[in-house]
């Protein structure tokens, strides 16, 4: 009895990579936001009124 191995299509693999990349991006953004919450100093430049 032979086993047929079905190859995944190119769009499916690309979608899988996109999901992994989004997961990694989510972790990165979450960590950076936590860091900014602990150090609010860098945010002062963004909230200051333009001169």
Predicted model as a PDB file, atoms N, CA, C, CB and O in Angstrom, pLDDT in the B-factor column:
MODEL        1                                                                  
ATOM      1  N   UNK A   1       0.847  -1.178   0.000  1.00 59.00           N  
ATOM      2  CA  UNK A   1       0.000   0.000   0.000  1.00 59.00           C  
ATOM      3  C   UNK A   1       0.891   1.239   0.000  1.00 59.00           C  
ATOM      4  CB  UNK A   1      -0.963  -0.001   1.224  1.00 59.00           C  
ATOM      5  O   UNK A   1       1.768   1.379   0.852  1.00 59.00           O  
ATOM      6  N   UNK A   2       0.667   2.122  -0.944  1.00 66.00           N  
ATOM      7  CA  UNK A   2       1.468   3.336  -1.008  1.00 66.00           C  
ATOM      8  C   UNK A   2       0.682   4.511  -0.416  1.00 66.00           C  
ATOM      9  CB  UNK A   2       1.885   3.636  -2.468  1.00 66.00           C  
ATOM     10  O   UNK A   2      -0.543   4.586  -0.510  1.00 66.00           O  
ATOM     11  N   UNK A   3       1.424   5.399   0.182  1.00 65.00           N  
ATOM     12  CA  UNK A   3       0.825   6.582   0.793  1.00 65.00           C  
ATOM     13  C   UNK A   3       1.039   7.754  -0.148  1.00 65.00           C  
ATOM     14  CB  UNK A   3       1.435   6.872   2.207  1.00 65.00           C  
ATOM     15  O   UNK A   3       2.157   8.018  -0.591  1.00 65.00           O  
ATOM     16  N   UNK A   4      -0.032   8.442  -0.442  1.00 64.00           N  
ATOM     17  CA  UNK A   4       0.063   9.597  -1.323  1.00 64.00           C  
ATOM     18  C   UNK A   4       0.283  10.836  -0.460  1.00 64.00           C  
ATOM     19  CB  UNK A   4      -1.218   9.743  -2.210  1.00 64.00           C  
ATOM     20  O   UNK A   4      -0.531  11.164   0.403  1.00 64.00           O  
ATOM     21  N   UNK A   5       1.382  11.506  -0.707  1.00 63.00           N  
ATOM     22  CA  UNK A   5       1.691  12.730   0.026  1.00 63.00           C  
ATOM     23  C   UNK A   5       1.248  13.891  -0.834  1.00 63.00           C  
ATOM     24  CB  UNK A   5       3.214  12.832   0.383  1.00 63.00           C  
ATOM     25  O   UNK A   5       1.739  14.087  -1.946  1.00 63.00           O  
ATOM     26  N   UNK A   6       0.333  14.642  -0.314  1.00 67.00           N  
ATOM     27  CA  UNK A   6      -0.199  15.771  -1.064  1.00 67.00           C  
ATOM     28  C   UNK A   6       0.582  17.025  -0.714  1.00 67.00           C  
ATOM     29  CB  UNK A   6      -1.702  15.967  -0.778  1.00 67.00           C  
ATOM     30  O   UNK A   6       0.712  17.385   0.456  1.00 67.00           O  
ATOM     31  N   UNK A   7       1.091  17.675  -1.726  1.00 71.00           N  
ATOM     32  CA  UNK A   7       1.859  18.898  -1.503  1.00 71.00           C  
ATOM     33  C   UNK A   7       0.912  20.069  -1.342  1.00 71.00           C  
ATOM     34  CB  UNK A   7       2.845  19.154  -2.661  1.00 71.00           C  
ATOM     35  O   UNK A   7      -0.125  20.131  -2.002  1.00 71.00           O  
ATOM     36  N   UNK A   8       1.255  20.971  -0.493  1.00 67.00           N  
ATOM     37  CA  UNK A   8       0.428  22.146  -0.266  1.00 67.00           C  
ATOM     38  C   UNK A   8       0.669  23.145  -1.379  1.00 67.00           C  
ATOM     39  CB  UNK A   8       0.722  22.777   1.113  1.00 67.00           C  
ATOM     40  O   UNK A   8       1.782  23.271  -1.891  1.00 67.00           O  
ATOM     41  N   UNK A   9      -0.360  23.837  -1.739  1.00 73.00           N  
ATOM     42  CA  UNK A   9      -0.237  24.807  -2.819  1.00 73.00           C  
ATOM     43  C   UNK A   9       0.560  26.026  -2.356  1.00 73.00           C  
ATOM     44  CB  UNK A   9      -1.626  25.233  -3.319  1.00 73.00           C  
ATOM     45  O   UNK A   9       0.686  26.282  -1.158  1.00 73.00           O  
ATOM     46  N   UNK A  10       1.078  26.747  -3.292  1.00 72.00           N  
ATOM     47  CA  UNK A  10       1.887  27.928  -2.990  1.00 72.00           C  
ATOM     48  C   UNK A  10       1.098  28.968  -2.189  1.00 72.00           C  
ATOM     49  CB  UNK A  10       2.404  28.554  -4.284  1.00 72.00           C  
ATOM     50  O   UNK A  10       1.623  29.485  -1.203  1.00 72.00           O  
ATOM     51  N   UNK A  11      -0.154  29.298  -2.576  1.00 76.00           N  
ATOM     52  CA  UNK A  11      -0.900  30.278  -1.770  1.00 76.00           C  
ATOM     53  C   UNK A  11      -1.141  29.818  -0.333  1.00 76.00           C  
ATOM     54  CB  UNK A  11      -2.230  30.573  -2.426  1.00 76.00           C  
ATOM     55  O   UNK A  11      -1.164  30.640   0.583  1.00 76.00           O  
ATOM     56  N   UNK A  12      -1.317  28.529  -0.132  1.00 83.00           N  
ATOM     57  CA  UNK A  12      -1.530  28.024   1.220  1.00 83.00           C  
ATOM     58  C   UNK A  12      -0.275  28.217   2.063  1.00 83.00           C  
ATOM     59  CB  UNK A  12      -1.929  26.539   1.188  1.00 83.00           C  
ATOM     60  O   UNK A  12      -0.355  28.628   3.220  1.00 83.00           O  
ATOM     61  N   UNK A  13       0.870  27.922   1.485  1.00 83.00           N  
ATOM     62  CA  UNK A  13       2.123  28.115   2.218  1.00 83.00           C  
ATOM     63  C   UNK A  13       2.357  29.596   2.503  1.00 83.00           C  
ATOM     64  CB  UNK A  13       3.307  27.533   1.425  1.00 83.00           C  
ATOM     65  O   UNK A  13       2.821  29.953   3.586  1.00 83.00           O  
ATOM     66  N   UNK A  14       2.042  30.450   1.549  1.00 83.00           N  
ATOM     67  CA  UNK A  14       2.206  31.889   1.761  1.00 83.00           C  
ATOM     68  C   UNK A  14       1.282  32.365   2.872  1.00 83.00           C  
ATOM     69  CB  UNK A  14       1.926  32.669   0.462  1.00 83.00           C  
ATOM     70  O   UNK A  14       1.672  33.199   3.689  1.00 83.00           O  
ATOM     71  N   UNK A  15       0.068  31.844   2.909  1.00 85.00           N  
ATOM     72  CA  UNK A  15      -0.875  32.226   3.961  1.00 85.00           C  
ATOM     73  C   UNK A  15      -0.376  31.760   5.327  1.00 85.00           C  
ATOM     74  CB  UNK A  15      -2.270  31.639   3.676  1.00 85.00           C  
ATOM     75  O   UNK A  15      -0.505  32.474   6.321  1.00 85.00           O  
ATOM     76  N   UNK A  16       0.193  30.558   5.365  1.00 86.00           N  
ATOM     77  CA  UNK A  16       0.741  30.048   6.626  1.00 86.00           C  
ATOM     78  C   UNK A  16       1.887  30.935   7.114  1.00 86.00           C  
ATOM     79  CB  UNK A  16       1.231  28.592   6.455  1.00 86.00           C  
ATOM     80  O   UNK A  16       1.986  31.230   8.305  1.00 86.00           O  
ATOM     81  N   UNK A  17       2.739  31.352   6.200  1.00 87.00           N  
ATOM     82  CA  UNK A  17       3.842  32.236   6.581  1.00 87.00           C  
ATOM     83  C   UNK A  17       3.323  33.581   7.065  1.00 87.00           C  
ATOM     84  CB  UNK A  17       4.799  32.438   5.403  1.00 87.00           C  
ATOM     85  O   UNK A  17       3.871  34.159   8.004  1.00 87.00           O  
ATOM     86  N   UNK A  18       2.273  34.081   6.433  1.00 89.00           N  
ATOM     87  CA  UNK A  18       1.693  35.355   6.853  1.00 89.00           C  
ATOM     88  C   UNK A  18       1.135  35.246   8.264  1.00 89.00           C  
ATOM     89  CB  UNK A  18       0.591  35.798   5.877  1.00 89.00           C  
ATOM     90  O   UNK A  18       1.283  36.174   9.060  1.00 89.00           O  
ATOM     91  N   UNK A  19       0.502  34.140   8.580  1.00 88.00           N  
ATOM     92  CA  UNK A  19      -0.050  33.945   9.922  1.00 88.00           C  
ATOM     93  C   UNK A  19       1.070  33.917  10.954  1.00 88.00           C  
ATOM     94  CB  UNK A  19      -0.873  32.641   9.990  1.00 88.00           C  
ATOM     95  O   UNK A  19       0.949  34.522  12.020  1.00 88.00           O  
ATOM     96  N   UNK A  20       2.146  33.226  10.647  1.00 89.00           N  
ATOM     97  CA  UNK A  20       3.285  33.171  11.567  1.00 89.00           C  
ATOM     98  C   UNK A  20       3.885  34.559  11.733  1.00 89.00           C  
ATOM     99  CB  UNK A  20       4.357  32.178  11.060  1.00 89.00           C  
ATOM    100  O   UNK A  20       4.205  34.971  12.848  1.00 89.00           O  
ATOM    101  N   UNK A  21       4.038  35.278  10.631  1.00 92.00           N  
ATOM    102  CA  UNK A  21       4.622  36.620  10.696  1.00 92.00           C  
ATOM    103  C   UNK A  21       3.744  37.548  11.516  1.00 92.00           C  
ATOM    104  CB  UNK A  21       4.822  37.193   9.288  1.00 92.00           C  
ATOM    105  O   UNK A  21       4.263  38.344  12.298  1.00 92.00           O  
ATOM    106  N   UNK A  22       2.424  37.468  11.359  1.00 92.00           N  
ATOM    107  CA  UNK A  22       1.522  38.312  12.144  1.00 92.00           C  
ATOM    108  C   UNK A  22       1.593  37.960  13.623  1.00 92.00           C  
ATOM    109  CB  UNK A  22       0.082  38.172  11.641  1.00 92.00           C  
ATOM    110  O   UNK A  22       1.515  38.840  14.480  1.00 92.00           O  
ATOM    111  N   UNK A  23       1.739  36.694  13.918  1.00 91.00           N  
ATOM    112  CA  UNK A  23       1.880  36.289  15.314  1.00 91.00           C  
ATOM    113  C   UNK A  23       3.140  36.863  15.938  1.00 91.00           C  
ATOM    114  CB  UNK A  23       1.894  34.774  15.426  1.00 91.00           C  
ATOM    115  O   UNK A  23       3.118  37.332  17.076  1.00 91.00           O  
ATOM    116  N   UNK A  24       4.228  36.827  15.198  1.00 93.00           N  
ATOM    117  CA  UNK A  24       5.483  37.392  15.704  1.00 93.00           C  
ATOM    118  C   UNK A  24       5.385  38.910  15.839  1.00 93.00           C  
ATOM    119  CB  UNK A  24       6.651  37.020  14.777  1.00 93.00           C  
ATOM    120  O   UNK A  24       5.901  39.489  16.795  1.00 93.00           O  
ATOM    121  N   UNK A  25       4.723  39.546  14.881  1.00 94.00           N  
ATOM    122  CA  UNK A  25       4.546  40.997  14.939  1.00 94.00           C  
ATOM    123  C   UNK A  25       3.709  41.382  16.153  1.00 94.00           C  
ATOM    124  CB  UNK A  25       3.886  41.516  13.648  1.00 94.00           C  
ATOM    125  O   UNK A  25       3.998  42.373  16.823  1.00 94.00           O  
ATOM    126  N   UNK A  26       2.678  40.603  16.432  1.00 93.00           N  
ATOM    127  CA  UNK A  26       1.830  40.878  17.594  1.00 93.00           C  
ATOM    128  C   UNK A  26       2.636  40.819  18.888  1.00 93.00           C  
ATOM    129  CB  UNK A  26       0.666  39.881  17.655  1.00 93.00           C  
ATOM    130  O   UNK A  26       2.488  41.683  19.753  1.00 93.00           O  
ATOM    131  N   UNK A  27       3.482  39.812  19.022  1.00 93.00           N  
ATOM    132  CA  UNK A  27       4.317  39.676  20.213  1.00 93.00           C  
ATOM    133  C   UNK A  27       5.267  40.863  20.323  1.00 93.00           C  
ATOM    134  CB  UNK A  27       5.111  38.351  20.177  1.00 93.00           C  
ATOM    135  O   UNK A  27       5.448  41.415  21.408  1.00 93.00           O  
ATOM    136  N   UNK A  28       5.866  41.252  19.219  1.00 94.00           N  
ATOM    137  CA  UNK A  28       6.798  42.377  19.215  1.00 94.00           C  
ATOM    138  C   UNK A  28       6.101  43.669  19.633  1.00 94.00           C  
ATOM    139  CB  UNK A  28       7.426  42.544  17.829  1.00 94.00           C  
ATOM    140  O   UNK A  28       6.606  44.396  20.489  1.00 94.00           O  
ATOM    141  N   UNK A  29       4.951  43.957  19.038  1.00 93.00           N  
ATOM    142  CA  UNK A  29       4.232  45.189  19.361  1.00 93.00           C  
ATOM    143  C   UNK A  29       3.783  45.190  20.814  1.00 93.00           C  
ATOM    144  CB  UNK A  29       3.024  45.366  18.436  1.00 93.00           C  
ATOM    145  O   UNK A  29       3.885  46.206  21.502  1.00 93.00           O  
ATOM    146  N   UNK A  30       3.286  44.053  21.278  1.00 93.00           N  
ATOM    147  CA  UNK A  30       2.830  43.968  22.675  1.00 93.00           C  
ATOM    148  C   UNK A  30       3.977  44.238  23.635  1.00 93.00           C  
ATOM    149  CB  UNK A  30       2.219  42.583  22.964  1.00 93.00           C  
ATOM    150  O   UNK A  30       3.805  44.959  24.618  1.00 93.00           O  
ATOM    151  N   UNK A  31       5.149  43.666  23.361  1.00 92.00           N  
ATOM    152  CA  UNK A  31       6.299  43.889  24.236  1.00 92.00           C  
ATOM    153  C   UNK A  31       6.742  45.343  24.212  1.00 92.00           C  
ATOM    154  CB  UNK A  31       7.457  42.989  23.830  1.00 92.00           C  
ATOM    155  O   UNK A  31       7.088  45.903  25.252  1.00 92.00           O  
ATOM    156  N   UNK A  32       6.735  45.957  23.037  1.00 89.00           N  
ATOM    157  CA  UNK A  32       7.151  47.363  22.951  1.00 89.00           C  
ATOM    158  C   UNK A  32       6.175  48.281  23.675  1.00 89.00           C  
ATOM    159  CB  UNK A  32       7.275  47.791  21.489  1.00 89.00           C  
ATOM    160  O   UNK A  32       6.587  49.239  24.329  1.00 89.00           O  
ATOM    161  N   UNK A  33       4.885  47.989  23.560  1.00 87.00           N  
ATOM    162  CA  UNK A  33       3.892  48.815  24.255  1.00 87.00           C  
ATOM    163  C   UNK A  33       4.022  48.675  25.768  1.00 87.00           C  
ATOM    164  CB  UNK A  33       2.473  48.432  23.812  1.00 87.00           C  
ATOM    165  O   UNK A  33       3.870  49.656  26.495  1.00 87.00           O  
ATOM    166  N   UNK A  34       4.296  47.482  26.240  1.00 89.00           N  
ATOM    167  CA  UNK A  34       4.511  47.292  27.674  1.00 89.00           C  
ATOM    168  C   UNK A  34       5.716  48.092  28.141  1.00 89.00           C  
ATOM    169  CB  UNK A  34       4.701  45.803  28.003  1.00 89.00           C  
ATOM    170  O   UNK A  34       5.694  48.695  29.213  1.00 89.00           O  
ATOM    171  N   UNK A  35       6.764  48.092  27.332  1.00 85.00           N  
ATOM    172  CA  UNK A  35       7.970  48.838  27.678  1.00 85.00           C  
ATOM    173  C   UNK A  35       7.679  50.338  27.729  1.00 85.00           C  
ATOM    174  CB  UNK A  35       9.095  48.544  26.667  1.00 85.00           C  
ATOM    175  O   UNK A  35       8.175  51.032  28.616  1.00 85.00           O  
ATOM    176  N   UNK A  36       6.884  50.843  26.792  1.00 79.00           N  
ATOM    177  CA  UNK A  36       6.529  52.261  26.788  1.00 79.00           C  
ATOM    178  C   UNK A  36       5.649  52.625  27.975  1.00 79.00           C  
ATOM    179  CB  UNK A  36       5.821  52.621  25.492  1.00 79.00           C  
ATOM    180  O   UNK A  36       5.742  53.737  28.493  1.00 79.00           O  
ATOM    181  N   UNK A  37       4.806  51.714  28.408  1.00 80.00           N  
ATOM    182  CA  UNK A  37       3.975  51.991  29.574  1.00 80.00           C  
ATOM    183  C   UNK A  37       4.828  52.151  30.818  1.00 80.00           C  
ATOM    184  CB  UNK A  37       2.950  50.880  29.780  1.00 80.00           C  
ATOM    185  O   UNK A  37       4.492  52.943  31.699  1.00 80.00           O  
ATOM    186  N   UNK A  38       5.911  51.424  30.903  1.00 81.00           N  
ATOM    187  CA  UNK A  38       6.797  51.534  32.060  1.00 81.00           C  
ATOM    188  C   UNK A  38       7.667  52.787  31.976  1.00 81.00           C  
ATOM    189  CB  UNK A  38       7.681  50.289  32.172  1.00 81.00           C  
ATOM    190  O   UNK A  38       8.096  53.310  33.004  1.00 81.00           O  
ATOM    191  N   UNK A  39       7.928  53.272  30.766  1.00 76.00           N  
ATOM    192  CA  UNK A  39       8.772  54.459  30.569  1.00 76.00           C  
ATOM    193  C   UNK A  39       8.003  55.463  29.716  1.00 76.00           C  
ATOM    194  CB  UNK A  39      10.140  54.083  29.892  1.00 76.00           C  
ATOM    195  O   UNK A  39       8.180  55.494  28.499  1.00 76.00           O  
ATOM    196  N   UNK A  40       7.156  56.281  30.327  1.00 65.00           N  
ATOM    197  CA  UNK A  40       6.335  57.205  29.545  1.00 65.00           C  
ATOM    198  C   UNK A  40       7.101  58.382  28.947  1.00 65.00           C  
ATOM    199  CB  UNK A  40       5.239  57.729  30.399  1.00 65.00           C  
ATOM    200  O   UNK A  40       6.516  59.145  28.178  1.00 65.00           O  
ATOM    201  N   UNK A  41       8.360  58.561  29.261  1.00 70.00           N  
ATOM    202  CA  UNK A  41       9.140  59.679  28.748  1.00 70.00           C  
ATOM    203  C   UNK A  41       9.180  59.799  27.244  1.00 70.00           C  
ATOM    204  CB  UNK A  41      10.505  59.577  29.242  1.00 70.00           C  
ATOM    205  O   UNK A  41       9.003  60.904  26.730  1.00 70.00           O  
ATOM    206  N   UNK A  42       9.405  58.718  26.504  1.00 63.00           N  
ATOM    207  CA  UNK A  42       9.453  58.815  25.035  1.00 63.00           C  
ATOM    208  C   UNK A  42       8.136  59.268  24.411  1.00 63.00           C  
ATOM    209  CB  UNK A  42       9.839  57.481  24.451  1.00 63.00           C  
ATOM    210  O   UNK A  42       8.132  59.800  23.301  1.00 63.00           O  
ATOM    211  N   UNK A  43       7.034  59.066  25.100  1.00 64.00           N  
ATOM    212  CA  UNK A  43       5.739  59.469  24.550  1.00 64.00           C  
ATOM    213  C   UNK A  43       5.518  60.973  24.644  1.00 64.00           C  
ATOM    214  CB  UNK A  43       4.618  58.743  25.269  1.00 64.00           C  
ATOM    215  O   UNK A  43       4.671  61.509  23.929  1.00 64.00           O  
ATOM    216  N   UNK A  44       6.258  61.671  25.507  1.00 68.00           N  
ATOM    217  CA  UNK A  44       6.078  63.107  25.663  1.00 68.00           C  
ATOM    218  C   UNK A  44       6.327  63.849  24.355  1.00 68.00           C  
ATOM    219  CB  UNK A  44       7.002  63.636  26.744  1.00 68.00           C  
ATOM    220  O   UNK A  44       5.658  64.843  24.073  1.00 68.00           O  
ATOM    221  N   UNK A  45       7.267  63.386  23.569  1.00 66.00           N  
ATOM    222  CA  UNK A  45       7.567  64.032  22.294  1.00 66.00           C  
ATOM    223  C   UNK A  45       6.408  63.915  21.300  1.00 66.00           C  
ATOM    224  CB  UNK A  45       8.825  63.427  21.692  1.00 66.00           C  
ATOM    225  O   UNK A  45       6.213  64.803  20.470  1.00 66.00           O  
ATOM    226  N   UNK A  46       5.654  62.845  21.378  1.00 66.00           N  
ATOM    227  CA  UNK A  46       4.529  62.658  20.465  1.00 66.00           C  
ATOM    228  C   UNK A  46       3.314  63.466  20.883  1.00 66.00           C  
ATOM    229  CB  UNK A  46       4.163  61.194  20.382  1.00 66.00           C  
ATOM    230  O   UNK A  46       2.511  63.861  20.038  1.00 66.00           O  
ATOM    231  N   UNK A  47       3.170  63.716  22.184  1.00 67.00           N  
ATOM    232  CA  UNK A  47       1.974  64.417  22.671  1.00 67.00           C  
ATOM    233  C   UNK A  47       2.193  65.920  22.792  1.00 67.00           C  
ATOM    234  CB  UNK A  47       1.551  63.855  24.019  1.00 67.00           C  
ATOM    235  O   UNK A  47       1.240  66.656  23.047  1.00 67.00           O  
ATOM    236  N   UNK A  48       3.420  66.390  22.617  1.00 65.00           N  
ATOM    237  CA  UNK A  48       3.704  67.821  22.741  1.00 65.00           C  
ATOM    238  C   UNK A  48       3.079  68.564  21.552  1.00 65.00           C  
ATOM    239  CB  UNK A  48       5.249  68.080  22.809  1.00 65.00           C  
ATOM    240  O   UNK A  48       3.010  68.045  20.438  1.00 65.00           O  
ATOM    241  N   UNK A  49       2.635  69.775  21.819  1.00 60.00           N  
ATOM    242  CA  UNK A  49       2.050  70.607  20.775  1.00 60.00           C  
ATOM    243  C   UNK A  49       3.141  71.082  19.827  1.00 60.00           C  
ATOM    244  CB  UNK A  49       1.299  71.810  21.386  1.00 60.00           C  
ATOM    245  O   UNK A  49       4.248  71.399  20.263  1.00 60.00           O  
ATOM    246  N   UNK A  50       2.834  71.133  18.521  1.00 64.00           N  
ATOM    247  CA  UNK A  50       3.841  71.611  17.561  1.00 64.00           C  
ATOM    248  C   UNK A  50       4.151  73.092  17.780  1.00 64.00           C  
ATOM    249  CB  UNK A  50       3.357  71.384  16.115  1.00 64.00           C  
ATOM    250  O   UNK A  50       3.279  73.872  18.163  1.00 64.00           O  
ATOM    251  N   UNK A  51       5.380  73.456  17.537  1.00 59.00           N  
ATOM    252  CA  UNK A  51       5.800  74.848  17.767  1.00 59.00           C  
ATOM    253  C   UNK A  51       5.420  75.742  16.617  1.00 59.00           C  
ATOM    254  CB  UNK A  51       7.296  74.926  17.993  1.00 59.00           C  
ATOM    255  O   UNK A  51       5.699  76.941  16.649  1.00 59.00           O  
TER     256      UNK A  51                                                      
ENDMDL                                                                          
END                                                                             
